[in-house]
Amino acid sequence: MGERQQIIYMQTRLIRLAAETWKQPVERIAELFTKYNVLQYIEEGFGIFYVEGDEAILDDITTYLMNKGAKDDEGIIK
């Protein structure tokens, strides 16, 4: 699997994990990730994220979103 495919696979896993963790529909998480450029953030951080577990990456994404104001805006991040 090429790097681009690995990035897409990671983005997909993290959308599903966020949906499960935050108890939200996948569609809402996808909208949130799009609005705050999380997919690009994952792509840019792939080299570092590649060696971390998905839960650790989701913690990082949560911090990223909170720093962008998503918690107040969306009210779904735990």
Secondary structure as UniProt FT lines:
FT   HELIX           3..22
FT   HELIX           26..35
FT   TURN            36..37
FT   HELIX           38..44
FT   HELIX           46..49
FT   TURN            50..51
FT   HELIX           54..67
FT   TURN            68..69
FT   HELIX           70..74
//
